[in-house]
Amino acid sequence: MKLALCVGINDYPGVSNDLYGCRNDAADWTDALTARGFDVRTLLDSAASGAAIRTGIADLLSRTSSGDAVVITYSGHGTWVPDLDGDEPDHRDEAICPHDIAANGPLLDDELSALFSAAAPGVRTVLISDSCHSGTLTRLSRPLGDSRCSSRFLAPSTFLPARSSDHVSARFSDRGTLRARPRSAALLLSACRDTEYSYDATFAGRPNGAFTYVALTALADLPPAATYRDWLRAIRAQLPSQNYPQTPALQASAAQLAWPLLA
C-alpha cells in the first residue's frame, strides 16, 4: 500500500498570525501523490487539530506492513517550547502548530518521533515539512501584494499562559512516555536548515510555500529511478535563492537516502 496524509493550515484562530499558501501546498502535494498511486487523506484548517493529526498519522501506520509506504506532508506554522528531557542541544523542543494550538498547544518533535517509531519494520515512512523543522521551527510569510517579509513564527508566548513555561510544556505532552525519545523511523525532508526560515511566496498570482513549489517542480523533472538524494540535489539547484534564503535539508539514514522516490 501507498498511503499519505497532507496537512495544510492557513487559519490560526486566537493567535493573529494566519498564513496564505498552506492549503494550496496540501492540495498540490495531494495531486502529486495521487498521481504516484497514493491513497491520500487531507486535513485542512479546522480539520487539522492536534488530535486529528496524531490520529491520522497513527491510523496510517497501523494499516501498513513491510514493503508499504507512508508519506506525511505538513505545511503551516512552527514553534518551540522549553526542552524538559535534556535531549535538545538548544534546550528547545521544536513543534508543529495544529489549528487549535491556542487551546490545546503544539505537537512536539518528541511526540512526532514516538508516533513514527510505531511503524512496522520495512515500512518506508517519509515526513515532508514546509516549515523550519528543528532549532527554530518557523515559517515566514510574504503578504500578498507586499514585497516585505514578515515573520510568521509563533512565539511560545502566543499560546502559553502566563505561568511557568516548564509546567505548561509538560501539560502539552505526556512526558512519562517521551523521556527516552525513540529513534524515529521516518525520513525527514524539511524546507530549511535549523537556523533558517521558510517562506510563503506567490507564483503566477497563487500563494504557495516556496519550498513546496520548488520541490514539486523538481520532482516532475526527475527520472523514475531517482532517489531522495537526487531530489534534494535538484531542489537545492533552486533554493536557497536571493528572494528565499532557505536551504532545504534531508535527515535520513544511508539506506533511506537511496530509497526510490515516493515508492
Rosetta blueprint (number, residue, H / E / L):
1 M L
2 K E
3 L E
4 A E
5 L E
6 C E
7 V E
8 G E
9 I L
10 N L
11 D L
12 Y L
13 P L
14 G L
15 V L
16 S L
17 N L
18 D L
19 L L
20 Y L
21 G L
22 C H
23 R H
24 N H
25 D H
26 A H
27 A H
28 D H
29 W H
30 T H
31 D H
32 A H
33 L H
34 T H
35 A H
36 R L
37 G L
38 F L
39 D E
40 V E
41 R E
42 T E
43 L E
44 L E
45 D H
46 S H
47 A H
48 A L
49 S L
50 G H
51 A H
52 A H
53 I H
54 R H
55 T H
56 G H
57 I H
58 A H
59 D H
60 L H
61 L H
62 S H
63 R L
64 T L
65 S L
66 S L
67 G L
68 D L
69 A E
70 V E
71 V E
72 I E
73 T E
74 Y E
75 S E
76 G L
77 H L
78 G E
79 T E
80 W E
81 V E
82 P E
83 D L
84 L L
85 D L
86 G L
87 D L
88 E L
89 P L
90 D L
91 H L
92 R E
93 D E
94 E E
95 A E
96 I E
97 C L
98 P L
99 H L
100 D L
101 I H
102 A H
103 A H
104 N H
105 G L
106 P L
107 L E
108 L E
109 D H
110 D H
111 E H
112 L H
113 S H
114 A H
115 L H
116 F H
117 S H
118 A L
119 A L
120 A L
121 P L
122 G L
123 V L
124 R E
125 T E
126 V E
127 L E
128 I E
129 S E
130 D E
131 S L
132 C L
133 H L
134 S L
135 G L
136 T L
137 L L
138 T L
139 R E
140 L E
141 S E
142 R L
143 P L
144 L L
145 G L
146 D L
147 S L
148 R L
149 C L
150 S E
151 S E
152 R L
153 F L
154 L L
155 A L
156 P H
157 S H
158 T H
159 F H
160 L L
161 P L
162 A L
163 R L
164 S L
165 S H
166 D H
167 H H
168 V H
169 S H
170 A H
171 R H
172 F L
173 S L
174 D L
175 R H
176 G H
177 T H
178 L H
179 R L
180 A L
181 R L
182 P L
183 R L
184 S L
185 A L
186 A E
187 L E
188 L E
189 L E
190 S E
191 A L
192 C L
193 R L
194 D L
195 T L
196 E L
197 Y L
198 S E
199 Y E
200 D E
201 A E
202 T E
203 F E
204 A L
205 G L
206 R E
207 P E
208 N E
209 G E
210 A H
211 F H
212 T H
213 Y H
214 V H
215 A H
216 L H
217 T H
218 A H
219 L H
220 A H
221 D H
222 L L
223 P L
224 P L
225 A L
226 A L
227 T E
228 Y H
229 R H
230 D H
231 W H
232 L H
233 R H
234 A H
235 I H
236 R H
237 A L
238 Q L
239 L L
240 P L
241 S L
242 Q L
243 N L
244 Y L
245 P L
246 Q L
247 T L
248 P L
249 A E
250 L E
251 Q E
252 A L
253 S L
254 A H
255 A H
256 Q H
257 L H
258 A L
259 W L
260 P E
261 L L
262 L L
263 A L
